[in-house]
Amino acid sequence: MTSYGMVIDLERCIGCQACAISCSQENNVSLDHQWNRILTEGGDSIDTPDGEYPENGKDGTLEMNHLPTACQHCQNAPCVKVCPVNATYTREDGIVEIDYDQCIGCRYCMTACPYNARVFNYDEPETQPADGTGHVEQRDVGVVEKCTFCSHRVEKGLDPACMVGCPADARIAGDLDDPESTVSRYVRKYETDQLLEELDTEPNTYYIRGEMSPGRPQAGNELEGTEPKETLLDADEEPPNEAVRASSGGEWP
């Protein structure tokens, strides 16, 4: 079987927010929401260092540590357990998704998620351009949404948008059930941890700390082990929707 997961090398991450921007553009995420967030370990505000400033001629202890977060695609996902209408579910390939047509907006899943990975659409989405971006339809008011591991891309043999957009190659996606995949080899070789491991949610996202890895091995957009391709148009004979074409000036992205 396939179990998609992600390795994020914190030694390579530079906190540039490119993953968050790529995610929002690809998935039509409203400007007031974020599926991908880059936290810093020094405080709640963006780019907050940890430690103390130099005082009285002494050396300071300031350091900036970035922590990219999104849906962890847990194998034992609490959000799946609490959904009263089974709108949140785990696919056979390990990706946790939401059936937006089934979602009733009760937000039980938001309460159950210990990673604060979900957002709720209180208002009509606001995007730039106004008719949307990327290859995913905008979600309706009154539903919960979150990272989908770019399942629409993965199904076509393309890496998630956040990984393609990362200039530091800090994000690596692949099949955790394949012992020869890069993600599996990195989990074995490097010091990795999962967020809130003590909760037994069994996240499919691992973080490398300590020794830096070589990062994402491929240079193109393709998922590891698939044929090289640049866009969804290369992966499928069916073009993106007309709204996407119009938003890109009449050219396919």
C-alpha positions in Angstrom: 0.0 0.0 0.0 0.9 3.7 -0.3 1.1 6.0 2.7 2.1 9.5 1.6 4.1 11.6 4.1 6.4 14.5 4.4 9.8 15.2 5.9 10.7 18.8 6.7 14.3 19.6 7.4 14.3 22.4 10.0 18.1 22.8 9.4 17.4 23.8 5.8 14.2 25.9 6.4 14.9 29.7 6.2 11.5 30.9 7.1 10.9 32.6 3.8 7.1 31.8 3.6 7.5 30.6 0.0 5.7 27.3 0.9 2.8 29.2 2.4 2.4 31.4 -0.6 2.7 28.5 -3.1 0.1 26.6 -1.1 -2.4 29.5 -1.1 -1.9 30.2 -4.8 -2.2 26.5 -5.8 -5.3 25.8 -3.7 -7.3 29.0 -4.0 -6.9 29.8 -0.3 -8.6 33.0 0.9 -6.3 35.9 1.8 -7.5 35.8 5.4 -6.6 32.1 5.8 -3.4 30.0 5.7 -3.2 26.2 5.3 0.6 26.4 5.7 2.0 28.5 8.6 5.6 29.2 9.5 5.9 29.6 13.2 9.0 30.7 15.2 9.8 29.2 18.5 10.4 32.5 20.3 6.8 33.6 20.4 3.4 33.9 18.7 4.3 36.7 16.3 6.0 36.1 12.9 9.9 35.9 13.0 10.2 36.1 16.8 13.7 35.0 17.9 14.2 32.8 21.0 16.7 33.7 23.7 18.1 36.9 25.2 19.5 40.1 23.7 23.1 41.1 24.5 23.2 43.3 27.6 26.1 45.0 29.4 28.6 43.8 26.9 27.7 40.2 27.3 27.0 37.8 24.5 23.3 37.3 23.7 21.6 33.9 23.2 19.3 34.9 20.4 18.5 32.4 17.7 15.8 32.0 15.1 14.2 28.6 14.7 11.4 28.2 12.2 8.7 25.6 12.4 6.5 25.1 9.3 3.1 23.6 10.3 0.1 22.4 8.4 -2.2 19.3 8.6 0.0 16.5 9.8 -2.1 13.8 8.0 -2.2 11.6 11.1 -2.7 7.9 10.8 -4.8 8.1 14.1 -6.5 11.4 13.3 -8.7 12.8 16.0 -10.5 15.0 13.4 -11.7 11.9 11.6 -13.1 10.4 14.8 -15.2 13.4 15.9 -16.8 14.3 12.5 -20.5 13.4 13.0 -21.2 13.1 9.2 -17.9 11.5 8.1 -17.0 14.5 6.0 -13.4 14.2 7.2 -11.9 10.9 6.3 -8.5 9.2 5.6 -7.9 8.0 2.1 -6.3 4.7 1.3 -3.0 6.5 0.5 -2.9 8.1 4.0 -4.0 11.6 3.0 -6.7 13.1 5.3 -9.3 15.0 3.3 -12.6 16.8 3.7 -15.7 16.2 1.6 -16.8 19.8 1.4 -20.3 18.8 0.2 -20.7 16.7 3.2 -19.3 19.2 5.8 -22.0 20.8 8.0 -19.7 23.3 9.6 -20.0 22.1 13.1 -16.2 22.6 13.7 -15.8 19.6 15.9 -12.8 18.7 13.9 -11.2 22.1 14.5 -11.6 21.5 18.3 -10.2 18.0 18.1 -7.1 18.9 16.0 -4.2 19.5 18.3 -2.2 21.2 15.5 -4.5 24.1 14.8 -4.4 23.1 11.2 -7.9 23.9 10.1 -9.7 27.1 9.2 -13.4 27.9 8.9 -15.1 29.9 6.1 -17.1 32.6 7.9 -17.3 34.8 4.9 -16.9 34.6 1.1 -13.3 33.9 0.2 -11.1 36.8 -0.9 -8.4 36.0 -3.5 -6.2 37.9 -5.8 -7.2 37.9 -8.6 -10.9 37.9 -7.4 -11.9 34.9 -9.5 -9.4 32.6 -7.9 -6.1 31.0 -8.4 -4.6 27.6 -8.9 -6.4 24.3 -9.9 -8.8 23.9 -7.0 -12.3 25.3 -6.7 -13.0 27.8 -3.9 -14.8 26.4 -0.9 -18.2 27.6 0.2 -19.1 29.7 3.2 -19.8 27.6 6.3 -17.3 24.7 5.8 -13.9 23.8 7.3 -10.9 23.5 5.1 -7.2 22.6 5.4 -4.1 21.3 3.6 -4.9 18.4 1.3 -1.3 17.3 0.6 -2.2 18.7 -2.8 -3.9 15.5 -3.6 -5.0 16.8 -7.0 -1.3 17.1 -7.9 -0.1 13.9 -6.2 -2.7 11.9 -8.2 -1.1 13.2 -11.4 2.4 12.4 -10.3 3.3 16.0 -9.1 4.8 17.0 -5.8 2.7 19.2 -3.5 3.0 22.9 -4.4 4.8 23.8 -1.1 7.6 21.5 -1.9 8.1 22.8 -5.4 8.1 26.4 -4.1 10.7 25.8 -1.3 14.0 27.5 -2.4 15.9 25.6 0.3 14.7 22.1 -0.7 13.6 21.7 2.9 10.4 19.7 2.1 10.4 16.2 0.8 7.3 14.2 0.0 6.9 10.5 -0.8 5.7 7.1 0.2 6.5 6.2 3.8 5.5 2.6 3.0 8.3 2.3 0.4 11.5 1.7 2.3 13.6 3.0 -0.6 11.8 6.3 -0.9 13.7 9.4 0.1 11.3 10.2 3.0 11.7 6.7 4.4 15.5 6.8 4.1 15.6 10.2 5.8 13.4 9.1 8.7 15.8 6.2 9.3 19.0 8.1 8.8 18.4 11.5 10.5 17.2 12.6 13.9 13.5 13.2 13.3 10.5 13.9 15.5 6.8 14.3 15.1 4.8 17.1 16.7 3.0 16.2 19.9 4.0 12.5 19.7 2.7 11.9 23.2 -0.9 12.3 21.8 -0.5 9.1 19.7 -2.0 10.8 16.6 0.8 9.2 14.5 1.5 12.1 12.1 2.8 11.4 8.7 4.9 14.5 8.9 8.5 14.2 10.3 10.9 17.0 11.2 14.6 16.8 10.9 16.7 18.5 13.6 20.5 18.4 14.1 22.3 17.2 11.0 21.2 18.8 7.8 20.0 16.4 5.0 20.7 16.8 1.3 17.0 18.0 1.0 14.6 17.3 -1.9 16.5 15.2 -4.4 14.7 16.1 -7.6 14.8 19.4 -9.4 11.5 19.3 -11.3 7.8 19.3 -10.3 7.3 15.5 -10.5 6.6 13.3 -7.5 9.6 11.0 -6.8 9.6 8.0 -9.0 7.4 9.5 -11.7 8.1 10.8 -15.2 9.3 14.5 -15.4 6.5 17.0 -15.9 6.1 20.7 -15.3 2.4 21.3 -14.7 -0.9 19.5 -14.3 -1.5 20.1 -18.0 1.5 17.9 -18.7 0.0 15.2 -16.5 -3.5 15.2 -17.8 -5.1 15.7 -21.2 -8.0 17.6 -19.5 -7.1 21.3 -19.0 -7.7 23.3 -15.8 -11.0 25.1 -15.5 -11.8 28.2 -17.5 -11.6 30.5 -14.4 -8.0 29.5 -13.9 -7.3 30.1 -17.6 -8.9 33.6 -17.4 -7.0 34.5 -14.2 -3.7 33.7 -16.0 -4.4 36.0 -18.9 -5.7 33.4 -21.2 -2.6 31.2 -20.8 -2.5 27.8 -19.1 -0.3 27.9 -16.0 
